[in-house]
Amino acid sequence: MNWTTLVDPTVLLLHLHDPDLRLVDARFTLSDPAAGRAGYTHSHLPHAVFADLNEDLSDLSRIAEGQGRHPLPDEDAFKARLGRWGIGPEHQVVVYDAGDGSMAAARLRWLLRLLGHARVAVLDGGLAAWRTAGLPETEAAPAPVPLPPYPGHFDRTRIVDADQVAARRAEAPGWLIDARAFERYSGQQEPVDRVAGHVPGAVNRPFQDNLVDGRFRDPQALRLELLALLGPHAARDAVLMCGSGVTACHQLLAFEHAGLPGPKLYAGSWSGWIADPTRPVATS
C-alpha cells in the first residue's frame, strides 16, 4: 500500500485487514452535526474509527479570534487524537466520508499531510461508492491499540492567513481560487455565512467541477483545466479557499490528483475574511 491521493473501493477491499492499514470515517453534515456520528454508529467500514469535523478536526474555541467557522485544530490535541486512534507515521491511512470526500475526508487527509504523513488517501466516492459495490460494513466499534501522540509538527508554510491574502490582491488572477458554489461566490446566495460575496481578485472553481457522479475525474483532464485556471501562476504559488477551509482541502486533493502539488490553504477562508468588516467584498 502506497496510496497518497485516492484509492478505489475495490482496491481497498483487497487490503481491508492489512495490519498496517488505518481507516477513518469522517462523515459530517453542516445542517446536522450529529448525523455523521449517528451514521457511523449504525454502520461503517470494518476497523474504521470516527473523526468529527467539529470536535477532532477543528478548534471551535478559536472562532472568536476571526479564524473562520472551522479553525484548525490545536496541533498537540490533534496529534494526541491520532495516537488514540492508533495512527503512527508507519501506517497507511485511508479516510472516507459519505460521498465525494468534501465533508470531511479531504480535510483530515490534508491535516495529516501537514504533519508530513505521506501515505494517506481518500476513498474515491466514499461510503456511497463502497455501498454501491456491495462491500462489507459493520456495527462493531474497533478498539485501536493507542500510540503516543503523533510525532512532528504542522508545516505552517502551507497555511496562509488573511493578511497574506490581502497583500497579494493586486496580482494577476489565478493565484487565489475559491472552491464554493458559484451562487455563493457571486453573492447571489449565502446560506451559511453572514455576508455574501468573495475576496476581490479570487477566481471561482467549485469543487464539484472536479467530480463525476461523486468520484474524481480523469487526472489529465483536470490538469488541463486547473493549469488554465492558474494562468501565469505556478501551482505552488496558488492559495485555495472556500467557506471555512474544509472543501478547499478537496480542491487541494484535486490539484494533487492532477499532478499539480503545492497549493497553500487559506485556512480561515471566506468566514475568516468577513470576520473583519473593514475587509473588501466583491459580488459579481
C-alpha positions in Angstrom: 0.0 0.0 0.0 1.3 3.4 -1.0 -1.7 5.5 -1.6 -1.2 9.2 -1.4 -4.2 10.8 -3.1 -7.2 8.4 -3.9 -7.9 4.7 -3.6 -10.6 2.8 -5.4 -13.1 0.8 -3.2 -12.3 -2.5 -4.9 -8.5 -2.0 -4.3 -9.1 -1.0 -0.7 -11.1 -4.2 -0.2 -8.1 -6.3 -1.1 -6.2 -4.8 1.9 -9.0 -4.3 4.3 -7.5 -6.5 7.0 -3.8 -5.5 6.5 -2.3 -4.7 9.9 -0.7 -1.6 8.6 -3.9 -0.1 7.4 -5.8 2.6 9.4 -9.3 3.6 8.3 -11.1 6.8 9.4 -14.7 7.7 8.9 -15.1 11.5 8.6 -18.8 11.8 7.7 -20.2 15.3 8.5 -23.3 17.3 7.7 -23.3 21.1 8.2 -27.0 21.2 8.8 -26.9 18.3 11.4 -23.5 18.0 13.0 -24.6 14.9 14.9 -25.6 12.9 11.8 -22.2 11.7 10.9 -21.5 10.1 14.2 -25.0 8.6 14.2 -24.5 7.1 10.8 -21.1 5.7 11.8 -22.7 4.1 14.9 -25.3 2.4 12.7 -22.8 1.1 10.1 -19.2 1.8 8.9 -16.3 0.1 7.2 -14.6 -2.6 9.2 -11.9 -1.4 11.6 -12.8 2.3 10.9 -12.6 4.9 13.8 -14.7 8.0 13.7 -13.4 11.6 13.2 -15.7 14.5 13.9 -15.1 17.7 11.9 -16.1 20.0 14.8 -14.5 18.1 17.7 -11.4 16.4 16.1 -10.5 18.3 13.0 -11.2 21.9 14.2 -10.8 24.1 17.3 -14.1 25.9 17.6 -12.9 27.8 20.6 -10.9 30.0 18.2 -13.9 31.2 16.1 -14.0 34.4 18.1 -10.4 35.1 17.0 -11.6 35.6 13.4 -10.2 32.2 12.2 -13.4 31.2 10.4 -16.1 28.7 11.2 -13.7 25.7 11.3 -10.4 27.0 12.8 -7.6 24.5 12.5 -7.3 22.1 15.4 -4.8 22.6 18.2 -1.7 20.8 17.0 -1.0 18.9 20.2 -4.6 17.9 20.6 -4.7 16.6 17.0 -1.5 14.6 17.4 -2.8 13.1 20.7 -6.0 12.2 18.9 -4.1 10.4 16.1 -2.3 8.4 18.8 -5.5 7.4 20.4 -6.7 6.2 17.0 -3.6 4.1 16.7 -2.2 6.1 13.8 1.6 6.4 13.5 4.0 7.5 10.8 4.4 3.9 9.6 0.7 3.4 8.7 -1.3 3.7 5.5 -4.3 5.8 6.3 -7.5 5.9 4.3 -10.2 8.4 5.1 -13.7 8.4 3.8 -17.0 10.3 4.3 -20.5 9.8 3.0 -19.6 10.5 -0.6 -17.2 12.7 -2.6 -14.7 13.4 0.2 -15.6 17.1 0.8 -17.2 16.5 4.2 -14.7 16.0 5.7 -12.3 13.3 4.4 -10.1 15.6 2.4 -9.7 17.9 5.5 -8.3 15.0 7.6 -6.1 13.9 4.8 -4.7 17.5 4.5 -4.1 17.7 8.2 -2.1 14.5 8.1 -0.1 15.8 5.1 0.6 19.0 7.1 2.3 16.7 9.7 4.4 15.2 7.0 2.4 11.9 6.7 2.7 10.8 3.0 0.7 7.6 2.9 -2.8 9.0 3.4 -5.5 8.8 0.8 -9.2 9.5 0.4 -11.6 6.6 -0.6 -12.8 7.7 -4.1 -16.5 8.0 -3.9 -16.6 7.4 -0.2 -19.2 5.3 1.6 -21.6 5.8 -1.3 -19.3 4.1 -3.8 -18.5 1.4 -1.2 -22.2 0.6 -0.8 -22.9 0.7 -4.5 -20.2 -2.0 -4.9 -21.9 -4.1 -2.1 -18.8 -4.2 0.0 -18.8 -5.1 3.8 -19.8 -2.9 6.7 -20.1 -3.5 10.4 -21.7 -2.0 13.5 -18.7 -3.2 15.6 -16.7 -0.5 17.3 -12.9 -1.0 16.8 -10.6 -0.9 19.8 -7.4 0.5 18.3 -4.2 0.0 20.3 -3.2 3.5 21.4 0.1 5.0 20.5 2.0 8.1 21.7 1.0 11.4 20.2 1.9 11.6 16.5 5.5 13.0 16.1 6.2 16.1 14.1 4.7 19.5 13.7 2.4 21.2 11.3 4.2 22.7 8.3 2.8 26.2 8.7 4.4 27.4 5.4 1.4 25.6 3.8 -1.1 27.8 5.6 -2.0 31.3 4.6 -3.7 33.9 6.8 -5.9 36.9 5.9 -3.0 39.4 5.9 -1.1 37.3 3.4 -4.1 37.1 1.1 -4.7 40.9 1.3 -1.1 41.6 0.5 -1.4 39.7 -2.9 -4.7 41.2 -4.1 -3.1 43.2 -6.8 -1.6 40.2 -8.5 -2.9 38.8 -11.8 -5.9 36.5 -11.3 -5.4 32.8 -10.8 -3.4 32.7 -7.6 -6.5 32.7 -5.3 -9.1 30.1 -6.0 -12.4 29.8 -4.3 -14.0 26.3 -4.1 -17.5 27.4 -3.2 -20.5 27.0 -5.5 -20.8 29.9 -8.0 -24.0 31.2 -6.3 -22.2 31.8 -3.1 -19.0 33.1 -4.7 -21.0 35.6 -6.7 -23.1 36.7 -3.8 -26.4 35.6 -5.2 -27.0 33.2 -2.3 -25.4 32.8 1.1 -27.0 30.0 3.2 -24.2 29.8 5.7 -22.2 33.0 6.4 -23.5 36.4 7.3 -22.0 38.2 4.3 -22.3 37.2 0.7 -19.6 37.5 -2.0 -15.9 36.7 -2.4 -12.5 38.1 -1.8 -11.7 40.6 -4.6 -9.4 39.0 -7.1 -10.4 35.5 -6.3 -11.4 33.2 -9.2 -14.1 30.6 -8.8 -13.7 26.8 -9.2 -16.5 24.9 -7.5 -15.0 21.7 -6.1 -17.9 19.8 -7.6 -16.3 20.5 -11.1 -13.6 18.0 -10.2 -16.2 15.2 -9.9 -18.4 12.9 -11.9 -21.0 11.0 -10.0 -19.2 11.7 -6.8 -15.8 10.4 -7.9 -12.8 12.3 -9.2 -12.4 12.9 -12.9 -9.6 11.8 -15.1 -6.4 13.5 -13.8 -5.2 14.6 -17.2 -8.4 16.4 -18.0 -8.3 18.1 -14.5 -4.7 19.1 -15.1 -5.6 21.0 -18.3 -8.4 22.8 -16.6 -6.5 23.7 -13.5 -3.5 24.9 -15.4 -5.8 27.2 -17.4 -7.3 28.5 -14.2 -3.9 29.3 -12.7 -2.9 31.5 -15.6 0.6 32.8 -15.1 1.0 31.3 -11.6 2.6 28.0 -10.6 0.6 25.6 -8.5 3.0 26.1 -5.6 2.1 29.8 -5.6 -1.7 29.3 -5.5 -3.9 29.7 -2.5 -7.1 27.7 -2.1 -10.1 28.8 -0.1 -13.8 28.1 0.5 -16.3 28.9 3.2 -14.3 27.7 6.2 -11.2 25.8 5.0 -12.9 22.4 4.6 -13.9 22.0 0.9 -10.8 23.9 -0.1 -8.9 20.7 1.1 -11.0 18.8 -1.5 -9.8 21.3 -4.1 -6.2 20.7 -3.0 -6.7 17.0 -3.4 -7.9 17.6 -6.9 -4.7 19.5 -7.7 -2.5 16.7 -6.3 -4.6 14.1 -8.2 -3.9 16.1 -11.3 -0.1 16.1 -10.7 -0.1 19.8 -9.5 1.1 19.6 -5.9 2.0 22.6 -3.8 -1.0 25.0 -3.4 -1.5 26.5 0.1 -4.6 26.8 2.1 -6.2 30.0 3.4 -7.5 28.2 6.5 -9.9 30.9 7.6 -11.3 31.2 4.1 -14.5 33.3 3.5 -15.8 33.1 7.0 -12.5 34.3 8.4 -12.2 37.1 5.8 -15.5 38.6 6.7 -14.8 38.4 10.4 -13.1 41.9 9.9 -15.8 44.2 8.5 -13.2 46.5 7.0 -12.0 43.9 4.5 -13.4 44.4 1.0 -16.0 42.2 -0.5 -16.8 41.6 -4.2 -20.0 40.5 -5.7 -20.2 39.6 -9.5 
